[in-house]
């Protein structure tokens, strides 16, 4: 979808942002109304501010006949001078107070609104499907949640609110200027069309550059997020300089775009200053002639020039804040792009709470693909009875992880259905379904919080005693108690301060605390050394006892005791049976098992002495 390239074209987008956030804004009605009242008071005080100076000029200094009337004419000069001095002080002081109150009220309302918006965006992102997250870059999404919402907050306080105040002031002063002297008002506003043309031309370029910069900043955040999240790989492969060059390239593009936007905005601001100066000069010349001709008093001219200076302030500010407003428009649209992405996996309108599962799982005619035209699973049928241990084996990319990903509805099948205890799982609410499925992945993610919290994430209402019991069941209690603060030890990001086996056992405890009747193990021992693997397997045996278990495995030795082994190829189950039956059948599973035993035998064979190998090479 093409993006608007001018502020005028971006206005519908900004209105769309306001409409989308309207429910949040309505919650701050009282605060906004108070800020509006303070803003109106500020405008009225601005209008009153130069009038004491008019009275002093016309009645005290020049004493122009007929320049003032009513109670002002009846005052002696000294009293009038004192009242005017006090009036200036009072007008400025009260205006400052009103400005402070309006700024604080609007800023507080804006920050409250956008804080809720940030929470809404974060909440929405967590409910978007894995398909969405697979195609999105994490760093760019983080930029939208933090940077783009932060930019809206900044612009609300530093640009939008001052502009609103100045525009209202401009309207009020323009009305008074026309009332006092229509001819001078016409001269003053004659430069406005020139300003509008300059603004239209420059704002188009500023907006285009600002959008480009926000896109580059999203890519910049993605590069940083990916590299910092894979530091072990970066250092192992000496990728520091390569990634530094990528980061530096994006960083330089962001700098160039930022400088260009600033330069354009600064140029527009200076042109605006020149136009304001031209308008002021013309008014000064024409107004002085009217004063000399007796059509205008000196005080009126001073009031007019003061109004002119303040009335054109919105033009200066509009030029100054064009870049910020353009970036805010881009940021708002980027936020809406996230909020308007519809979650694929949602509760049906008639979804109900799932009852306690027995654990009978059936896949009926399931077809599924991550892209609509490229199915990964083809008309798949599979049945696991309560308490059975079902192993999914086969080559990489065969669709094993896709099968188990359908169980907790990480994805929905394109055709067919998944049933638990004879009911389509889409009939249940997501929360009640997923709360009864324990999952242990190959790379189980731990969070940068305490060990206790990481385990309790499996069941938020769990007690401390149940956390400890789950850790014992996962063979994790001993090493947890050996940590500096035992269960209150704060882990590093993704559990980096623990070994692979320790991370997996905490992940097993997190699954165990749910007491789920169905357990999914997606290659949970891959990459572990023999000792860690044995410890994790013992913990998994405890976790899965009496539960319906799906095991995705490459190491066939870990599934020889499975109740049902399913050999998956090209998204189809091509062989099903127990280990001994499949070996006797001498089919694909038997061939894969024989190949693995051969590889294991080679790996376990003692290595030749280095000198023998070197001698063989020289010969």
Residue pairs with C-beta under 8 A, 6 or more apart in sequence:
3 211
3 330
3 333
4 10
4 12
4 13
4 207
4 329
5 204
5 207
5 208
5 211
6 200
6 203
6 204
6 207
7 203
7 207
7 322
7 325
7 326
7 329
8 200
8 203
10 207
10 326
10 329
13 329
13 332
13 333
14 328
14 329
14 332
16 333
16 336
17 329
17 332
17 333
17 335
17 336
18 25
20 336
20 339
21 113
21 117
24 112
24 113
24 116
24 117
24 120
25 32
25 109
25 113
27 112
27 113
27 116
28 109
28 112
28 113
31 105
31 108
31 109
31 112
32 105
32 106
32 109
34 101
34 105
35 101
35 102
35 104
35 105
35 106
35 109
36 102
38 98
38 99
38 101
38 102
38 105
39 98
39 102
39 106
39 164
39 165
39 168
40 168
41 94
41 98
42 95
42 98
42 99
42 102
42 165
42 169
43 165
43 168
43 169
43 172
44 172
45 91
45 94
45 95
45 98
46 95
46 169
46 172
46 173
46 310
47 169
47 172
47 173
47 176
48 87
48 91
49 88
49 91
49 92
49 95
49 306
50 302
50 303
50 306
50 307
51 87
51 303
52 83
52 84
52 85
52 87
52 88
52 91
53 84
53 88
53 299
53 302
53 303
53 306
54 297
54 299
54 300
54 302
54 303
55 68
55 72
55 80
55 84
55 299
56 80
56 81
56 84
56 299
57 297
57 298
57 299
57 302
58 64
58 67
58 68
58 297
58 298
58 299
58 300
59 67
59 68
59 72
59 73
59 75
59 77
59 80
60 77
60 80
60 81
60 84
62 297
62 298
62 299
63 77
64 297
64 298
64 299
67 297
67 299
72 80
75 83
99 165
102 161
102 165
103 157
103 161
106 156
106 157
106 161
106 164
107 156
107 157
107 161
110 153
110 156
110 157
110 160
110 161
111 153
111 156
111 157
114 149
114 152
114 153
114 156
117 149
117 152
117 335
118 145
118 146
118 149
120 339
121 144
121 145
121 149
121 335
121 338
121 339
122 145
124 338
124 339
124 341
124 343
125 141
125 145
125 338
127 343
127 345
127 346
128 341
128 343
128 344
129 343
129 344
129 345
129 410
129 411
130 405
130 410
130 411
131 344
131 370
131 411
132 341
132 344
134 370
137 218
137 219
137 222
137 225
137 226
138 222
138 225
138 226
138 229
139 218
139 219
139 220
139 221
139 222
139 223
139 224
139 225
139 226
140 218
140 219
140 221
140 222
141 338
142 221
142 225
143 217
143 218
143 221
144 218
144 334
144 335
144 337
144 338
147 217
147 221
147 331
148 214
148 331
148 332
148 334
148 335
149 331
149 335
151 327
151 328
151 331
152 328
152 331
152 332
152 335
154 324
155 321
155 324
155 325
155 327
155 328
158 321
158 324
159 317
159 321
159 324
159 325
159 328
160 325
160 328
162 317
162 321
163 314
163 317
163 318
163 321
166 313
166 314
166 317
167 314
169 310
169 311
169 313
169 314
170 311
170 312
170 313
170 314
173 307
173 310
173 311
174 185
174 189
174 311
176 307
177 184
177 185
177 188
177 304
177 307
177 308
177 311
178 185
180 300
180 303
180 304
181 287
181 290
181 296
181 300
181 304
183 286
183 290
184 283
184 286
184 287
184 290
184 296
184 304
187 279
187 282
187 283
187 286
188 279
188 282
188 283
188 304
188 308
188 311
189 279
190 279
190 282
191 275
191 276
191 278
191 279
194 275
195 272
195 275
195 315
198 268
198 271
198 272
198 275
199 268
199 318
199 319
199 322
202 264
202 265
202 267
202 268
202 322
203 268
203 322
203 326
205 264
206 261
206 264
206 265
206 268
206 322
206 323
206 326
207 326
207 329
207 330
209 257
209 260
209 261
209 264
210 257
210 261
210 323
210 326
210 327
210 329
210 330
211 326
211 330
212 257
213 254
213 257
213 258
213 261
213 327
214 327
214 330
214 331
214 334
216 250
216 253
216 254
216 257
217 254
218 334
219 250
220 247
220 250
220 251
220 254
223 243
223 246
223 247
223 250
224 247
227 234
227 239
227 243
227 247
229 494
233 239
234 240
234 243
261 323
261 326
261 327
262 323
264 323
265 319
265 320
265 322
265 323
268 319
268 322
269 316
269 319
269 320
271 319
272 312
272 315
272 316
272 318
272 319
273 316
275 315
276 309
276 312
276 315
276 316
279 308
279 312
280 305
280 308
280 309
283 304
283 305
283 308
284 305
287 296
287 301
287 304
287 305
288 301
290 296
290 301
291 297
291 298
291 300
291 301
296 304
344 411
344 412
345 409
345 410
345 411
345 412
345 430
346 430
347 429
347 430
348 426
348 427
350 427
351 426
351 427
351 428
351 429
351 430
352 427
352 428
352 429
353 428
353 429
353 432
354 420
354 428
354 429
354 432
354 433
354 436
355 421
356 436
356 517
357 420
357 421
357 436
357 517
357 518
358 386
358 421
358 517
359 384
359 385
359 386
359 387
359 420
359 421
359 517
359 518
359 547
359 548
360 384
360 385
360 386
360 419
360 420
360 421
360 422
360 548
361 382
361 383
361 384
361 407
361 418
361 419
361 420
361 518
361 548
361 550
362 382
362 383
362 384
362 418
362 419
362 420
362 422
363 380
363 381
363 382
363 383
363 403
363 406
363 416
363 418
363 419
364 381
364 416
364 417
364 418
364 419
365 379
365 380
365 381
365 415
365 416
365 417
366 377
366 379
366 380
366 381
366 403
366 406
366 413
366 415
366 416
366 417
366 418
367 375
367 377
367 378
367 379
367 380
367 413
367 414
367 415
367 416
368 375
368 376
368 377
368 402
368 406
368 411
368 412
368 413
368 414
368 415
369 375
369 376
369 377
369 414
370 376
370 411
372 414
375 414
375 571
376 399
376 402
376 571
377 399
377 402
377 403
377 413
377 571
377 572
378 570
378 571
378 572
379 415
379 416
379 572
380 399
380 403
380 416
380 571
380 572
380 573
381 573
382 390
382 403
382 566
382 573
382 576
384 390
384 548
384 550
384 564
385 548
386 517
386 548
387 546
387 547
387 548
388 548
388 549
388 563
388 564
389 544
389 549
389 551
389 559
389 561
389 562
389 563
389 564
390 548
390 549
390 550
390 551
390 562
390 563
390 564
390 565
390 566
391 551
391 553
391 559
391 562
391 564
391 565
391 566
392 400
392 403
392 404
392 550
392 551
392 552
392 553
392 566
392 568
393 400
393 553
393 554
393 556
393 559
393 565
393 566
393 567
393 568
393 589
393 592
394 400
394 567
394 568
394 569
394 592
395 569
396 554
398 568
398 569
398 570
398 571
399 568
399 570
399 571
400 552
400 568
401 522
401 552
402 411
402 571
403 550
403 568
404 520
404 522
404 550
404 552
405 411
406 412
406 413
406 418
407 418
407 425
407 437
407 518
407 520
407 550
408 433
408 434
408 437
408 439
408 520
409 425
409 426
409 430
409 433
409 434
412 426
417 424
417 425
417 426
418 424
418 425
419 425
420 433
420 518
425 433
435 459
435 514
435 516
436 514
436 516
436 517
436 518
437 514
437 516
437 518
437 519
437 520
438 458
438 511
438 512
438 514
438 516
438 518
438 519
438 520
438 543
438 547
439 511
439 519
439 520
439 522
440 504
440 507
440 508
440 511
440 519
440 520
440 521
440 522
440 524
440 540
440 543
441 507
441 522
441 523
441 524
442 522
442 523
442 524
442 526
442 527
444 495
444 503
444 504
444 506
444 507
444 510
444 524
445 494
445 495
446 454
446 491
446 494
446 495
446 498
446 503
446 506
446 507
447 453
447 454
447 457
447 491
447 494
447 495
448 490
448 491
448 492
448 493
448 494
449 490
449 491
450 485
450 487
450 488
450 489
450 490
450 491
451 480
451 483
451 486
451 487
451 488
451 489
451 491
451 506
452 464
452 467
452 487
452 488
454 491
454 495
454 506
454 510
455 462
455 467
455 470
455 471
455 506
455 509
455 510
455 513
456 462
456 467
456 513
457 510
458 470
458 509
458 510
458 511
458 512
458 513
458 514
459 466
459 513
459 514
459 515
462 470
462 513
464 487
466 513
467 487
467 509
467 513
468 477
468 487
470 509
470 510
470 512
470 513
471 477
471 480
471 487
471 506
471 509
473 508
473 509
473 512
473 539
473 542
473 543
474 505
474 506
474 508
474 509
474 512
474 539
474 542
474 543
475 505
475 535
475 538
475 539
475 542
476 502
476 505
476 506
476 508
476 509
476 539
479 502
479 505
480 486
480 487
480 489
480 506
481 487
483 489
491 497
491 498
495 502
495 503
495 506
498 506
499 532
500 527
500 528
500 532
501 528
501 529
501 531
501 532
501 533
501 535
501 536
504 524
504 525
504 528
504 532
504 536
504 539
505 535
505 536
505 539
507 524
508 524
508 536
508 539
508 540
508 543
511 519
511 543
512 542
512 543
516 547
517 547
517 548
518 547
518 548
518 549
518 550
519 543
519 544
519 547
519 548
519 549
519 550
520 549
520 550
520 552
521 540
521 544
521 549
521 550
521 551
521 552
521 553
522 552
523 552
523 553
523 554
524 536
524 540
525 533
525 536
525 537
525 540
525 555
525 558
526 554
526 555
528 536
537 558
551 558
551 559
551 562
553 559
555 596
556 592
556 593
556 596
557 596
557 600
559 565
559 579
560 579
561 579
562 578
562 579
563 578
564 576
564 577
564 578
565 575
565 576
565 577
565 578
565 579
565 582
565 589
566 573
566 575
566 576
567 573
567 574
567 575
567 576
567 582
567 587
567 588
567 589
567 592
568 574
569 588
574 588
575 582
575 585
575 587
575 588
575 589
577 585
582 589
582 590
582 593
583 589
583 590
583 593
584 590
